[in-house]
Amino acid sequence: MNLKFTKTITYGEPFFIQDINIWTQEWKSTGEKIDVKDPIYHR
């Protein structure tokens, strides 16, 4: 799966993926993890 950095958001700030606000959805853990590099500091 290719993931693309879109923006940094604060907790509760509306953010939509395919017209769905991610904060209004119930999330379930898949047990999978990813490492994300900060787009500015690259760490």
N, C-alpha and C positions, 0 to 999 in steps of 0.2 A: 504494500500500500504506500503510495506517495502522499506525504503530508506537506502542506505548504503553510508557512507562517503568514498570517493575515494581519493581526494587530495584537497589541497588549490591551487587555481590558481589566477593569477593577471588578471586584465581587459585586454581583447584582446588576452591573451595567448591561443593558440589553445587547445581545449579540445573536444574530440570526444566521443559521445554516439552512439553506433551501427553505426560507420563509418560516423557520421554526426557531423560536427564542430558546437558547440552550438552558436558560435558568428556569424555565417553566416545565421542564421535562424531568421525569424520574430517571435517574441514572443507575445502572446496575454494573457492578464491577465484572470485568471479563478475566481478571487476573493478569492481564497483559500490561506491560510497562514500556514506556519509551523514554529516551533521553532527548532533551530539547536544549539546543544551544541558544543563549541569549543573542538576538539579532544585532545588538550593538556591541556587547563585550565579548561575544564569541566564546563564552565559557559554559 
